[in-house]
Amino acid sequence: MYTARVHLPAELTDDQAQCLGESMADLCLASTVFRQKDRSLILQWIFEDEPGGDLITARLSLQAAAYGIPDASIAAAPAIEKTPDENWLQKCYREFPPFSIGPFYIYGSHHEGKTEAEVPDGQIGLLIDATTAFGSGEHETTKGCMQALLDLKGKGVCPWNILDMGTGSGILALAAWKLWKAPVLAVDNDDEAVRVTERHAEMNGVTVGKGCLLAACGDGFKTPEVNVHKPYELIIMNILAGPVIEMAPETVAVLDENGYVILSGMLREQADLVTAAYEGLGLTLTGRYDLGEWTALALQKRR
């Protein structure tokens, strides 16, 4: 494995740094942003194969131009070094302390002694392991999706069949299951994400299989299990704005009458485009959640 590292100036916000990190989302295994004592930032990616420095610089420049981030802030060439396979996950997750999102208490298995019995009273525990799949719950897009789930629960919505498309670590699929105890299909195009989702289900006492939480690897809505188990009263997609828009017709096609979709992975300025794509197919916006530079949306299908 390889680590690529870029130094960013203190003037950039955390949200801008996270946005730059997304420029390599389709190629890297993980990305992190650290703010140092002098307030400057280090943007770091982990790759399975050695990346090209020119590619990283070019993608950063395009991402900066697209979102109005000063290009001068990424003038330095990335530092790339070989990384021992056995160490990078542990390092990342040592810096992952327990935290709460509403009633959810999210904690890592690396915290010794943490068990379900030690989850604070009145909160719902979500145990997340050190994994190679994206999704510890810290990112604003995941938080926005979880808040949307909680609001649906608060409104008395009770979906009987749920789809989490692009499940990553399975955290949103597990959150949905713990809220409603309804069957959840978690789909990802990465077999490692599917393996991790199943592991997280077992760690959280959720049965893996039909009727509970079923994980499947495939090409989005072309995944055979998606059609087998349709329609869905709730579909969750926390991916990126482009794929979320492209998959709008397929999403609506398997959504039950009066069903809901929760969408994220988009920046604030992309939210109107995503909303328009789904409203054009008959859905109505019921909630918008802006956290920093990121947005999550909730929409409902109308008869």
C-alpha positions as CSV (number, residue, x, y, z in Angstrom):
1,M,0.0,0.0,0.0
2,Y,1.0,3.6,-0.5
3,T,0.3,6.9,1.4
4,A,0.1,10.2,-0.5
5,R,0.2,13.3,1.5
6,V,-0.4,17.0,0.7
7,H,0.1,20.0,3.0
8,L,-2.6,22.6,2.9
9,P,-2.6,26.2,4.4
10,A,-4.3,27.1,7.7
11,E,-6.6,29.5,5.8
12,L,-8.6,26.5,4.3
13,T,-11.6,25.3,6.2
14,D,-12.0,21.7,7.2
15,D,-14.9,21.5,4.8
16,Q,-12.7,22.7,1.9
17,A,-10.0,20.2,2.8
18,Q,-12.6,17.4,2.9
19,C,-13.8,18.5,-0.5
20,L,-10.3,18.3,-1.9
21,G,-10.0,14.9,-0.4
22,E,-13.0,13.7,-2.4
23,S,-11.1,14.3,-5.6
24,M,-9.5,10.8,-5.2
25,A,-12.6,9.0,-3.8
26,D,-12.8,6.5,-6.7
27,L,-9.1,5.5,-6.4
28,C,-8.2,5.5,-2.8
29,L,-9.0,3.1,0.1
30,A,-9.3,5.9,2.6
31,S,-8.7,9.6,3.1
32,T,-8.1,11.6,6.2
33,V,-7.5,15.3,7.1
34,F,-5.4,16.3,10.1
35,R,-5.1,19.9,11.4
36,Q,-1.7,20.5,13.0
37,K,-0.7,22.7,15.9
38,D,0.1,25.6,13.6
39,R,-3.4,25.2,12.1
40,S,-2.1,24.0,8.8
41,L,-3.7,20.9,7.3
42,I,-2.4,17.6,6.1
43,L,-4.6,15.8,3.5
44,Q,-3.7,12.1,3.3
45,W,-4.9,9.2,1.1
46,I,-4.2,5.4,1.3
47,F,-3.9,3.6,-2.0
48,E,-3.5,-0.1,-2.8
49,D,-1.3,0.7,-5.8
50,E,1.3,3.5,-6.1
51,P,-0.5,6.6,-7.5
52,G,1.0,9.2,-9.8
53,G,1.9,12.5,-8.3
54,D,0.8,14.3,-11.5
55,L,-2.6,12.6,-11.4
56,I,-3.2,13.7,-7.8
57,T,-2.1,17.3,-8.5
58,A,-4.3,17.5,-11.6
59,R,-7.4,16.2,-9.8
60,L,-6.8,18.5,-6.9
61,S,-6.6,21.5,-9.3
62,L,-9.9,20.4,-11.0
63,Q,-11.6,20.0,-7.7
64,A,-10.4,23.3,-6.4
65,A,-11.6,25.1,-9.6
66,A,-15.0,23.4,-9.5
67,Y,-15.7,24.5,-5.9
68,G,-13.9,27.9,-5.8
69,I,-11.0,26.8,-3.6
70,P,-7.8,28.9,-4.1
71,D,-5.6,26.8,-6.4
72,A,-2.5,28.3,-4.8
73,S,-3.3,26.3,-1.7
74,I,-2.4,23.0,-3.3
75,A,0.7,24.2,-5.2
76,A,3.0,21.8,-3.4
77,A,3.6,18.3,-5.0
78,P,2.3,15.4,-3.0
79,A,4.6,13.2,-1.0
80,I,4.1,9.5,-1.8
81,E,5.6,6.7,0.3
82,K,5.1,2.9,0.7
83,T,3.1,2.1,3.8
84,P,3.2,-1.1,5.8
85,D,-0.1,-2.9,5.2
86,E,-0.6,-3.9,8.8
87,N,-0.3,-0.4,10.4
88,W,-2.4,2.2,8.6
89,L,-5.9,1.0,9.8
90,Q,-4.9,0.8,13.4
91,K,-3.4,4.3,13.2
92,C,-6.5,5.8,11.7
93,Y,-8.9,4.2,14.2
94,R,-6.8,5.1,17.2
95,E,-7.9,8.6,16.3
96,F,-11.6,7.6,16.2
97,P,-13.1,8.4,19.6
98,P,-16.7,7.4,20.5
99,F,-19.3,10.1,19.6
100,S,-23.1,10.5,19.4
101,I,-25.5,11.4,16.6
102,G,-28.9,11.9,18.2
103,P,-29.6,8.7,20.1
104,F,-26.9,6.8,18.2
105,Y,-23.7,6.1,20.2
106,I,-20.9,5.2,17.7
107,Y,-17.8,3.6,19.0
108,G,-14.9,1.5,17.7
109,S,-13.9,-2.0,18.6
110,H,-10.4,-0.7,19.2
111,H,-11.6,0.9,22.5
112,E,-10.8,-1.8,25.0
113,G,-13.6,-2.8,27.3
114,K,-16.4,-1.1,25.2
115,T,-19.4,-3.4,25.1
116,E,-23.1,-3.0,24.3
117,A,-23.7,-2.9,28.1
118,E,-21.5,0.2,28.3
119,V,-23.4,2.2,25.8
120,P,-24.9,5.2,27.6
121,D,-28.5,4.7,28.9
122,G,-31.1,5.7,26.4
123,Q,-28.7,5.5,23.4
124,I,-28.5,3.0,20.5
125,G,-25.0,1.5,20.2
126,L,-23.3,1.1,16.8
127,L,-20.0,-0.7,17.0
128,I,-17.7,0.0,14.1
129,D,-14.6,-2.0,13.5
130,A,-11.3,-0.8,11.9
131,T,-12.0,-1.6,8.3
132,T,-11.0,-0.7,4.7
133,A,-14.6,0.4,3.8
134,F,-15.7,4.0,4.0
135,G,-18.0,5.1,6.8
136,S,-17.3,5.6,10.4
137,G,-20.1,8.1,10.8
138,E,-17.9,11.1,11.3
139,H,-18.4,12.7,7.9
140,E,-21.2,15.3,7.6
141,T,-22.9,13.3,4.8
142,T,-23.3,10.3,7.1
143,K,-24.5,12.5,9.9
144,G,-27.0,14.2,7.6
145,C,-28.4,10.8,6.5
146,M,-28.7,9.6,10.1
147,Q,-30.6,12.8,11.1
148,A,-33.0,12.2,8.1
149,L,-33.6,8.7,9.3
150,L,-34.3,9.9,12.8
151,D,-36.7,12.5,11.5
152,L,-38.6,9.9,9.5
153,K,-38.8,7.8,12.7
154,G,-40.1,10.8,14.6
155,K,-42.8,11.4,12.0
156,G,-44.1,7.8,12.5
157,V,-42.8,6.5,9.2
158,C,-42.4,2.7,9.4
159,P,-40.7,1.3,6.3
160,W,-41.2,-2.5,5.9
161,N,-38.4,-2.9,3.3
162,I,-35.2,-0.8,3.1
163,L,-32.4,-0.5,0.5
164,D,-29.0,1.0,1.3
165,M,-27.3,1.6,-2.1
166,G,-23.5,2.1,-1.8
167,T,-23.4,0.8,1.8
168,G,-19.7,1.3,2.5
169,S,-19.2,0.1,6.0
170,G,-22.9,-0.6,6.5
171,I,-23.4,2.0,9.1
172,L,-26.5,3.5,7.6
173,A,-28.0,0.1,6.9
174,L,-27.4,-0.9,10.5
175,A,-28.8,2.4,11.8
176,A,-32.0,1.8,9.7
177,W,-32.3,-1.7,11.0
178,K,-31.9,-0.6,14.6
179,L,-34.6,2.1,14.2
180,W,-37.2,-0.2,12.5
181,K,-36.1,-3.8,12.8
182,A,-37.2,-4.1,9.1
183,P,-35.4,-6.1,6.4
184,V,-32.5,-4.1,4.9
185,L,-30.7,-4.9,1.6
186,A,-27.2,-3.3,1.7
187,V,-25.5,-3.1,-1.8
188,D,-22.0,-2.0,-2.8
189,N,-19.9,-2.5,-5.9
190,D,-16.9,-3.4,-3.7
191,D,-16.8,-7.0,-2.2
192,E,-14.7,-5.7,0.7
193,A,-17.5,-3.3,1.7
194,V,-19.9,-6.2,1.6
195,R,-17.6,-8.3,3.8
196,V,-17.2,-5.4,6.2
197,T,-21.0,-4.8,6.4
198,E,-21.6,-8.4,7.2
199,R,-18.9,-8.2,9.9
200,H,-20.4,-5.1,11.4
201,A,-23.9,-6.7,11.4
202,E,-22.6,-9.6,13.4
203,M,-20.7,-7.3,15.8
204,N,-23.9,-5.4,16.4
205,G,-26.1,-8.5,17.0
206,V,-27.9,-8.2,13.7
207,T,-28.6,-11.4,11.8
208,V,-27.1,-11.6,8.3
209,G,-29.5,-12.9,5.7
210,K,-32.9,-12.6,4.1
211,G,-35.5,-11.1,6.4
212,C,-32.9,-9.1,8.4
213,L,-29.8,-7.5,6.9
214,L,-28.7,-8.9,3.5
215,A,-25.5,-7.6,1.9
216,A,-24.8,-8.0,-1.8
217,C,-22.1,-7.0,-4.2
218,G,-23.1,-5.7,-7.6
219,D,-23.4,-3.0,-10.2
220,G,-25.9,-0.6,-8.5
221,F,-29.5,-1.2,-9.4
222,K,-28.5,-4.0,-11.8
223,T,-27.6,-6.1,-8.8
224,P,-30.0,-9.1,-9.0
225,E,-31.0,-8.9,-5.3
226,V,-32.3,-5.4,-5.8
227,N,-35.0,-6.6,-8.2
228,V,-35.7,-9.7,-6.2
229,H,-36.6,-7.7,-3.1
230,K,-38.3,-4.6,-4.6
231,P,-40.2,-2.4,-4.0
232,Y,-38.7,-0.5,-1.1
233,E,-40.4,2.0,1.2
234,L,-37.1,3.6,2.0
235,I,-33.9,3.9,-0.1
236,I,-30.7,5.4,1.2
237,M,-27.9,6.6,-1.0
238,N,-24.8,8.3,0.4
239,I,-22.5,8.3,-2.6
240,L,-21.7,11.3,-4.7
241,A,-23.9,13.9,-6.5
242,G,-23.1,12.6,-10.0
243,P,-24.1,9.0,-9.4
244,V,-27.1,9.9,-7.3
245,I,-28.4,12.0,-10.2
246,E,-27.6,9.3,-12.8
247,M,-29.4,6.6,-10.8
248,A,-32.5,8.7,-10.2
249,P,-34.7,6.8,-12.7
250,E,-33.6,3.4,-11.4
251,T,-34.1,4.6,-7.8
252,V,-37.7,5.8,-8.4
253,A,-38.5,2.6,-10.4
254,V,-38.0,0.4,-7.4
255,L,-39.4,2.8,-4.8
256,D,-42.8,1.9,-3.4
257,E,-45.8,4.2,-3.6
258,N,-45.4,6.9,-0.9
259,G,-41.9,5.7,-0.3
260,Y,-39.0,7.8,0.8
261,V,-35.4,8.3,-0.4
262,I,-32.5,9.8,1.6
263,L,-29.7,11.2,-0.6
264,S,-26.3,12.5,0.3
265,G,-22.7,12.7,-0.8
266,M,-23.3,16.2,-2.3
267,L,-22.0,19.7,-1.5
268,R,-24.5,22.4,-0.8
269,E,-24.2,23.9,-4.2
270,Q,-25.1,20.6,-5.8
271,A,-28.2,20.0,-3.7
272,D,-30.6,21.9,-6.0
273,L,-29.5,19.8,-9.0
274,V,-30.0,16.6,-7.2
275,T,-33.4,17.8,-5.9
276,A,-34.5,18.8,-9.4
277,A,-33.6,15.3,-10.8
278,Y,-35.9,13.6,-8.3
279,E,-38.7,16.2,-8.4
280,G,-38.8,15.7,-12.1
281,L,-39.7,12.1,-11.5
282,G,-42.5,12.8,-9.2
283,L,-40.9,13.1,-5.8
284,T,-41.4,15.9,-3.3
285,L,-38.7,17.3,-1.0
286,T,-39.6,16.8,2.6
287,G,-36.3,17.6,4.4
288,R,-32.9,19.2,3.8
289,Y,-30.0,18.9,6.1
290,D,-27.0,21.2,5.7
291,L,-23.9,20.4,7.7
292,G,-20.9,22.5,6.9
293,E,-20.4,22.4,3.1
294,W,-22.4,19.1,2.7
295,T,-26.1,18.4,2.3
296,A,-28.5,15.4,2.8
297,L,-32.0,15.4,1.3
298,A,-35.2,13.5,2.1
299,L,-37.8,13.1,-0.6
300,Q,-41.1,11.3,-0.9
301,K,-42.8,9.6,-3.8
302,R,-46.4,10.7,-4.4
303,R,-49.1,8.7,-6.0
